[in-house]
């Protein structure tokens, strides 16, 4: 029984060590794999080359290193009938909630404005709003969205969430479907996108969406770069309809050197680091799932590739 690892080189080594410590009977091989393809029973991957996974005829499961699986769903040659498992583990979830909380508080406390003042050597107080005067709205109410909302509760914000299908969360006003999106947006002062990338969410953060927000809203995108229409955001920022944005994901990564986001004073960017899988803790989720499958039990966190999550 063997597992193929295809991820960043430095993390690949960390994954191999973590797996050896937690599941020593499982052999691991780093990509590119030159041995017998039939030996590989499991694949732990991030952005494998298109068509790579169809080389292994005895695959039992494909594990995504991250929470997103669009890097697999976009492969036209992905083996059919092989379960794809997204990464769900406490460290990944906690990291995302930390980032979202930091970004929300940064916009709530006008940190982009104070950064501009610092650059201009200006000393001026900005009147502060109480948290209860702002609504934080989260697009996407899966594991990450729910945990982010729970983490924000102690600060006193009004909290709202939107999802494709109905959800119920204590202390959160929930909206769903196309019919509930406009009402959700109309009350949201700080918008957080935590949606998976699907045909339905491609380009969702666009001119129309921004126009539905209250004037001066903030936008935080930690979903996927393909959900943001970048020129529409730039227009909304320059008009003042959107007061500021925190962006961790982009259509092209790394962000090109000449991209206007680098220099825009109302945009704070990070290099796709909102939540990072740490092999030493995440390995337990992978090992537990492999052991379930080997014992004839159902896998956890299997995605529906037709829905994209």
C-alpha positions as a LaTeX table, in Angstrom:
\begin{tabular}{lrrr}
\hline
Residue & $x$ (\AA) & $y$ (\AA) & $z$ (\AA) \\
\hline
Unk1 & 0.00 & 0.00 & 0.00 \\
Unk2 & 1.54 & 3.29 & $-1.11$ \\
Unk3 & 0.70 & 6.97 & $-1.27$ \\
Unk4 & 1.90 & 9.53 & $-3.83$ \\
Unk5 & 2.70 & 13.04 & $-2.60$ \\
Unk6 & 2.48 & 15.94 & $-5.06$ \\
Unk7 & 2.76 & 19.32 & $-3.37$ \\
Unk8 & 5.37 & 22.02 & $-2.84$ \\
Unk9 & 8.83 & 20.45 & $-2.54$ \\
Unk10 & 9.48 & 21.66 & 1.01 \\
Unk11 & 6.04 & 20.61 & 2.21 \\
Unk12 & 6.34 & 17.30 & 0.42 \\
Unk13 & 9.25 & 16.38 & 2.66 \\
Unk14 & 7.29 & 17.48 & 5.72 \\
Unk15 & 4.30 & 15.37 & 4.65 \\
Unk16 & 6.51 & 12.32 & 4.12 \\
Unk17 & 8.00 & 12.67 & 7.60 \\
Unk18 & 4.61 & 13.23 & 9.20 \\
Unk19 & 3.11 & 10.20 & 7.47 \\
Unk20 & 6.07 & 8.03 & 8.44 \\
Unk21 & 5.63 & 9.04 & 12.07 \\
Unk22 & 1.86 & 8.51 & 12.11 \\
Unk23 & 1.38 & 5.61 & 9.69 \\
Unk24 & 4.73 & 3.81 & 9.26 \\
Unk25 & 3.22 & 0.87 & 7.34 \\
Unk26 & 2.18 & 3.23 & 4.53 \\
Unk27 & 4.89 & 3.70 & 1.90 \\
Unk28 & 5.15 & 7.21 & 0.46 \\
Unk29 & 6.60 & 8.40 & $-2.83$ \\
Unk30 & 7.28 & 11.92 & $-4.01$ \\
Unk31 & 6.14 & 13.12 & $-7.42$ \\
Unk32 & 7.38 & 12.64 & $-10.11$ \\
Unk33 & 6.94 & 8.92 & $-9.53$ \\
Unk34 & 9.03 & 6.55 & $-11.68$ \\
Unk35 & 7.93 & 3.23 & $-10.19$ \\
Unk36 & 5.02 & 0.88 & $-10.86$ \\
Unk37 & 1.82 & 2.98 & $-11.19$ \\
Unk38 & $-0.19$ & 0.04 & $-9.93$ \\
Unk39 & 1.43 & 0.30 & $-6.51$ \\
Unk40 & $-0.15$ & 3.68 & $-5.75$ \\
Unk41 & $-3.36$ & 3.36 & $-3.74$ \\
Unk42 & $-3.67$ & 6.95 & $-2.51$ \\
Unk43 & $-2.68$ & 10.39 & $-3.78$ \\
Unk44 & $-2.13$ & 13.45 & $-1.59$ \\
Unk45 & $-1.93$ & 16.37 & $-3.99$ \\
Unk46 & $-2.02$ & 20.07 & $-4.69$ \\
Unk47 & $-2.31$ & 21.21 & $-8.31$ \\
Unk48 & $-1.12$ & 17.99 & $-9.96$ \\
Unk49 & $-0.55$ & 18.20 & $-13.73$ \\
Unk50 & $-3.71$ & 17.59 & $-15.73$ \\
Unk51 & $-4.04$ & 13.90 & $-16.52$ \\
Unk52 & $-1.43$ & 12.82 & $-13.97$ \\
Unk53 & $-3.81$ & 10.94 & $-11.68$ \\
Unk54 & $-5.26$ & 8.78 & $-14.42$ \\
Unk55 & $-1.88$ & 7.03 & $-14.61$ \\
Unk56 & $-2.61$ & 5.09 & $-11.41$ \\
Unk57 & $-5.09$ & 2.27 & $-12.04$ \\
Unk58 & $-5.46$ & 1.18 & $-8.42$ \\
Unk59 & $-6.24$ & 4.52 & $-6.78$ \\
Unk60 & $-8.68$ & 4.24 & $-3.89$ \\
Unk61 & $-8.88$ & 7.94 & $-2.92$ \\
Unk62 & $-7.48$ & 11.34 & $-3.83$ \\
Unk63 & $-6.75$ & 13.76 & $-0.98$ \\
Unk64 & $-6.50$ & 17.51 & $-1.56$ \\
Unk65 & $-3.81$ & 19.16 & 0.52 \\
Unk66 & $-6.05$ & 22.23 & 0.85 \\
Unk67 & $-9.70$ & 22.94 & 1.49 \\
Unk68 & $-10.29$ & 23.80 & $-2.16$ \\
Unk69 & $-10.69$ & 21.12 & $-4.82$ \\
Unk70 & $-11.05$ & 23.26 & $-7.95$ \\
Unk71 & $-7.47$ & 22.29 & $-8.89$ \\
Unk72 & $-8.80$ & 18.73 & $-9.22$ \\
Unk73 & $-12.29$ & 19.41 & $-10.54$ \\
Unk74 & $-10.77$ & 21.33 & $-13.46$ \\
Unk75 & $-8.87$ & 18.24 & $-14.66$ \\
Unk76 & $-10.81$ & 16.76 & $-17.61$ \\
Unk77 & $-8.94$ & 13.48 & $-17.17$ \\
Unk78 & $-9.53$ & 13.08 & $-13.44$ \\
Unk79 & $-10.23$ & 9.37 & $-12.83$ \\
Unk80 & $-13.95$ & 8.72 & $-12.62$ \\
Unk81 & $-15.43$ & 7.04 & $-9.57$ \\
Unk82 & $-12.46$ & 7.73 & $-7.29$ \\
Unk83 & $-13.50$ & 9.68 & $-4.17$ \\
Unk84 & $-11.93$ & 13.12 & $-3.80$ \\
Unk85 & $-11.47$ & 14.28 & $-0.20$ \\
Unk86 & $-11.03$ & 17.92 & 0.79 \\
Unk87 & $-8.86$ & 18.91 & 3.71 \\
Unk88 & $-10.83$ & 19.54 & 6.88 \\
Unk89 & $-8.75$ & 19.74 & 10.02 \\
Unk90 & $-8.66$ & 22.03 & 13.07 \\
Unk91 & $-5.44$ & 23.83 & 12.19 \\
Unk92 & $-6.63$ & 24.81 & 8.72 \\
Unk93 & $-9.96$ & 26.03 & 10.07 \\
Unk94 & $-8.39$ & 28.00 & 12.91 \\
Unk95 & $-5.93$ & 29.67 & 10.56 \\
Unk96 & $-8.72$ & 30.88 & 8.29 \\
Unk97 & $-10.75$ & 32.23 & 11.20 \\
Unk98 & $-7.69$ & 34.09 & 12.48 \\
Unk99 & $-7.17$ & 35.72 & 9.10 \\
Unk100 & $-10.82$ & 36.65 & 8.62 \\
Unk101 & $-11.02$ & 38.13 & 12.11 \\
Unk102 & $-7.84$ & 40.15 & 11.53 \\
Unk103 & $-9.15$ & 41.46 & 8.21 \\
Unk104 & $-12.60$ & 42.32 & 9.56 \\
Unk105 & $-11.15$ & 44.20 & 12.52 \\
Unk106 & $-8.67$ & 45.99 & 10.25 \\
Unk107 & $-11.48$ & 47.39 & 8.12 \\
Unk108 & $-13.67$ & 48.07 & 11.16 \\
Unk109 & $-10.88$ & 50.11 & 12.75 \\
Unk110 & $-9.91$ & 52.00 & 9.55 \\
Unk111 & $-6.40$ & 50.59 & 9.31 \\
Unk112 & $-6.11$ & 51.37 & 5.59 \\
Unk113 & $-6.87$ & 55.01 & 6.39 \\
Unk114 & $-4.32$ & 55.11 & 9.17 \\
Unk115 & $-1.72$ & 53.49 & 6.89 \\
Unk116 & $-2.35$ & 56.31 & 4.40 \\
Unk117 & $-2.01$ & 58.86 & 7.20 \\
Unk118 & 1.29 & 57.33 & 8.22 \\
Unk119 & 2.61 & 57.58 & 4.68 \\
Unk120 & 1.54 & 61.24 & 4.58 \\
Unk121 & 2.75 & 61.88 & 8.15 \\
Unk122 & $-0.76$ & 62.99 & 9.07 \\
Unk123 & $-2.14$ & 62.75 & 12.61 \\
Unk124 & $-5.92$ & 62.68 & 12.62 \\
Unk125 & $-8.49$ & 60.71 & 14.57 \\
Unk126 & $-11.26$ & 58.95 & 12.65 \\
Unk127 & $-14.59$ & 58.66 & 14.52 \\
Unk128 & $-15.03$ & 55.05 & 15.56 \\
Unk129 & $-18.23$ & 53.08 & 15.03 \\
Unk130 & $-19.33$ & 50.44 & 17.56 \\
Unk131 & $-19.16$ & 46.88 & 16.27 \\
Unk132 & $-22.92$ & 46.53 & 16.61 \\
Unk133 & $-23.32$ & 49.24 & 13.96 \\
Unk134 & $-21.70$ & 47.04 & 11.32 \\
Unk135 & $-22.89$ & 43.82 & 9.73 \\
Unk136 & $-20.29$ & 41.27 & 8.73 \\
Unk137 & $-21.67$ & 39.04 & 6.00 \\
Unk138 & $-20.02$ & 35.74 & 5.07 \\
Unk139 & $-20.57$ & 34.18 & 1.66 \\
Unk140 & $-20.30$ & 30.43 & 2.19 \\
Unk141 & $-21.48$ & 28.59 & 5.29 \\
Unk142 & $-19.38$ & 25.45 & 5.19 \\
Unk143 & $-16.87$ & 24.48 & 7.86 \\
Unk144 & $-14.70$ & 27.56 & 7.31 \\
Unk145 & $-17.56$ & 30.05 & 7.07 \\
Unk146 & $-19.29$ & 28.77 & 10.18 \\
Unk147 & $-16.11$ & 28.83 & 12.23 \\
Unk148 & $-15.26$ & 32.35 & 11.09 \\
Unk149 & $-18.69$ & 33.54 & 12.20 \\
Unk150 & $-18.30$ & 31.82 & 15.58 \\
Unk151 & $-14.92$ & 33.49 & 16.04 \\
Unk152 & $-16.42$ & 36.91 & 15.28 \\
Unk153 & $-19.33$ & 36.59 & 17.72 \\
Unk154 & $-17.56$ & 37.94 & 20.83 \\
Unk155 & $-16.82$ & 41.27 & 19.10 \\
Unk156 & $-20.48$ & 42.22 & 18.88 \\
Unk157 & $-20.92$ & 42.63 & 15.12 \\
Unk158 & $-24.23$ & 41.91 & 13.51 \\
Unk159 & $-23.58$ & 38.67 & 11.67 \\
Unk160 & $-25.11$ & 37.34 & 8.47 \\
Unk161 & $-24.39$ & 34.45 & 6.17 \\
Unk162 & $-25.38$ & 33.37 & 2.68 \\
Unk163 & $-25.30$ & 29.90 & 1.21 \\
Unk164 & $-26.69$ & 28.04 & $-1.76$ \\
Unk165 & $-29.15$ & 26.05 & 0.37 \\
Unk166 & $-30.89$ & 26.97 & 3.65 \\
Unk167 & $-28.79$ & 26.96 & 6.81 \\
Unk168 & $-29.53$ & 27.80 & 10.45 \\
Unk169 & $-26.80$ & 29.18 & 12.74 \\
Unk170 & $-27.46$ & 30.58 & 16.20 \\
Unk171 & $-26.79$ & 34.31 & 16.34 \\
Unk172 & $-26.46$ & 34.61 & 12.55 \\
Unk173 & $-29.08$ & 35.86 & 10.11 \\
Unk174 & $-28.96$ & 33.34 & 7.29 \\
Unk175 & $-29.94$ & 33.87 & 3.66 \\
Unk176 & $-29.87$ & 31.42 & 0.81 \\
Unk177 & $-30.25$ & 31.05 & $-2.92$ \\
Unk178 & $-30.42$ & 33.69 & $-5.61$ \\
Unk179 & $-33.54$ & 35.12 & $-3.99$ \\
Unk180 & $-31.77$ & 35.87 & $-0.73$ \\
Unk181 & $-28.53$ & 37.29 & $-2.08$ \\
Unk182 & $-29.64$ & 40.88 & $-2.66$ \\
Unk183 & $-31.14$ & 41.22 & 0.82 \\
Unk184 & $-27.98$ & 39.75 & 2.33 \\
Unk185 & $-25.78$ & 42.21 & 0.43 \\
Unk186 & $-27.96$ & 45.23 & 1.23 \\
Unk187 & $-27.23$ & 44.95 & 4.94 \\
Unk188 & $-23.58$ & 43.90 & 4.76 \\
Unk189 & $-20.91$ & 46.46 & 5.61 \\
Unk190 & $-17.98$ & 44.02 & 5.58 \\
Unk191 & $-18.32$ & 41.24 & 3.00 \\
Unk192 & $-16.25$ & 38.05 & 3.40 \\
Unk193 & $-16.10$ & 35.55 & 0.54 \\
Unk194 & $-15.43$ & 31.97 & 1.66 \\
Unk195 & $-17.14$ & 30.20 & $-1.21$ \\
Unk196 & $-15.69$ & 27.33 & $-3.23$ \\
Unk197 & $-15.00$ & 28.07 & $-6.88$ \\
Unk198 & $-17.80$ & 26.65 & $-9.02$ \\
Unk199 & $-19.43$ & 27.75 & $-12.30$ \\
Unk200 & $-22.06$ & 29.49 & $-10.16$ \\
Unk201 & $-19.54$ & 31.45 & $-8.05$ \\
Unk202 & $-17.16$ & 32.35 & $-10.90$ \\
Unk203 & $-17.13$ & 36.16 & $-11.10$ \\
Unk204 & $-19.68$ & 36.57 & $-8.29$ \\
Unk205 & $-17.75$ & 39.50 & $-6.79$ \\
Unk206 & $-18.60$ & 41.88 & $-9.59$ \\
Unk207 & $-19.98$ & 45.34 & $-10.33$ \\
Unk208 & $-23.56$ & 44.31 & $-9.57$ \\
Unk209 & $-22.61$ & 42.72 & $-6.25$ \\
Unk210 & $-20.62$ & 45.75 & $-5.14$ \\
Unk211 & $-23.49$ & 48.09 & $-6.09$ \\
Unk212 & $-25.84$ & 46.15 & $-3.81$ \\
Unk213 & $-23.62$ & 46.73 & $-0.76$ \\
Unk214 & $-24.04$ & 49.84 & 1.39 \\
Unk215 & $-21.78$ & 52.66 & 0.21 \\
Unk216 & $-18.35$ & 52.44 & 1.81 \\
Unk217 & $-18.45$ & 48.69 & 2.44 \\
Unk218 & $-15.32$ & 46.55 & 2.67 \\
Unk219 & $-14.60$ & 43.36 & 0.71 \\
Unk220 & $-12.49$ & 40.45 & 1.93 \\
Unk221 & $-11.80$ & 37.64 & $-0.54$ \\
Unk222 & $-10.33$ & 34.46 & 0.87 \\
Unk223 & $-12.29$ & 32.15 & $-1.43$ \\
Unk224 & $-10.77$ & 31.91 & $-4.89$ \\
Unk225 & $-9.35$ & 34.50 & $-7.27$ \\
Unk226 & $-11.75$ & 33.45 & $-10.01$ \\
Unk227 & $-14.67$ & 34.76 & $-7.96$ \\
Unk228 & $-13.46$ & 38.37 & $-8.25$ \\
Unk229 & $-13.88$ & 40.54 & $-11.32$ \\
Unk230 & $-10.79$ & 42.61 & $-10.65$ \\
Unk231 & $-11.60$ & 45.61 & $-12.84$ \\
Unk232 & $-15.05$ & 45.86 & $-11.26$ \\
Unk233 & $-13.46$ & 46.03 & $-7.81$ \\
Unk234 & $-11.02$ & 48.72 & $-8.94$ \\
Unk235 & $-13.93$ & 50.79 & $-10.27$ \\
Unk236 & $-15.87$ & 50.35 & $-7.02$ \\
Unk237 & $-12.83$ & 51.36 & $-4.98$ \\
Unk238 & $-12.14$ & 54.43 & $-7.06$ \\
Unk239 & $-15.79$ & 55.54 & $-6.83$ \\
Unk240 & $-15.90$ & 54.99 & $-3.07$ \\
Unk241 & $-18.70$ & 52.43 & $-3.27$ \\
Unk242 & $-16.19$ & 50.01 & $-1.75$ \\
Unk243 & $-13.96$ & 51.67 & 0.84 \\
Unk244 & $-11.30$ & 48.98 & 0.98 \\
Unk245 & $-10.44$ & 45.40 & 0.17 \\
Unk246 & $-8.33$ & 42.64 & 1.66 \\
Unk247 & $-7.38$ & 40.07 & $-0.98$ \\
Unk248 & $-5.57$ & 36.80 & $-0.41$ \\
Unk249 & $-6.42$ & 35.02 & $-3.68$ \\
Unk250 & $-6.06$ & 36.15 & $-7.28$ \\
Unk251 & $-6.87$ & 35.04 & $-10.81$ \\
Unk252 & $-3.17$ & 34.84 & $-11.56$ \\
Unk253 & $-0.77$ & 33.77 & $-8.82$ \\
Unk254 & 1.80 & 35.05 & $-8.10$ \\
Unk255 & 0.19 & 38.42 & $-8.73$ \\
Unk256 & 1.95 & 39.99 & $-11.76$ \\
Unk257 & 4.38 & 42.78 & $-10.93$ \\
Unk258 & 2.48 & 45.32 & $-13.01$ \\
Unk259 & $-0.93$ & 44.60 & $-11.49$ \\
Unk260 & $-2.71$ & 47.70 & $-10.13$ \\
Unk261 & $-3.51$ & 45.97 & $-6.84$ \\
Unk262 & 0.14 & 46.31 & $-5.80$ \\
Unk263 & $-0.03$ & 50.09 & $-5.70$ \\
Unk264 & $-3.69$ & 50.74 & $-4.89$ \\
Unk265 & $-3.95$ & 52.52 & $-1.51$ \\
Unk266 & $-7.31$ & 50.90 & $-0.69$ \\
Unk267 & $-6.16$ & 47.31 & $-1.23$ \\
Unk268 & $-4.30$ & 45.10 & 1.23 \\
Unk269 & $-2.89$ & 41.93 & $-0.34$ \\
Unk270 & $-1.35$ & 38.73 & 0.98 \\
Unk271 & 0.14 & 35.86 & $-1.09$ \\
Unk272 & $-2.55$ & 33.16 & $-0.65$ \\
Unk273 & $-1.66$ & 32.54 & 2.99 \\
Unk274 & $-5.00$ & 33.07 & 4.76 \\
Unk275 & $-5.00$ & 29.45 & 5.87 \\
Unk276 & $-2.13$ & 27.07 & 5.30 \\
Unk277 & $-2.19$ & 23.32 & 5.81 \\
Unk278 & 0.42 & 22.26 & 8.37 \\
Unk279 & 1.44 & 18.65 & 7.69 \\
Unk280 & 2.28 & 17.89 & 11.31 \\
Unk281 & $-1.35$ & 18.45 & 12.37 \\
Unk282 & $-3.22$ & 17.80 & 9.12 \\
Unk283 & $-1.67$ & 14.35 & 8.72 \\
Unk284 & $-4.05$ & 13.00 & 11.35 \\
Unk285 & $-7.05$ & 13.73 & 9.13 \\
Unk286 & $-5.45$ & 11.94 & 6.17 \\
Unk287 & $-4.37$ & 8.92 & 8.21 \\
Unk288 & $-7.79$ & 8.60 & 9.86 \\
Unk289 & $-9.52$ & 8.57 & 6.48 \\
Unk290 & $-7.16$ & 5.99 & 5.00 \\
Unk291 & $-7.71$ & 3.76 & 8.02 \\
Unk292 & $-11.46$ & 4.15 & 7.62 \\
Unk293 & $-11.31$ & 3.07 & 4.01 \\
Unk294 & $-9.02$ & 0.14 & 4.74 \\
Unk295 & $-11.47$ & $-0.97$ & 7.44 \\
Unk296 & $-14.36$ & $-0.83$ & 5.00 \\
Unk297 & $-15.85$ & 2.33 & 6.49 \\
Unk298 & $-17.05$ & 5.46 & 4.69 \\
Unk299 & $-14.63$ & 8.31 & 4.05 \\
Unk300 & $-15.25$ & 11.71 & 5.62 \\
Unk301 & $-15.34$ & 15.01 & 3.71 \\
Unk302 & $-15.78$ & 13.51 & 0.25 \\
Unk303 & $-16.71$ & 16.22 & $-2.26$ \\
Unk304 & $-19.40$ & 16.18 & $-4.92$ \\
Unk305 & $-17.45$ & 17.09 & $-8.04$ \\
Unk306 & $-20.65$ & 18.01 & $-9.88$ \\
Unk307 & $-21.24$ & 20.76 & $-7.30$ \\
Unk308 & $-17.59$ & 21.66 & $-6.77$ \\
Unk309 & $-17.56$ & 21.16 & $-2.98$ \\
\hline
\end{tabular}
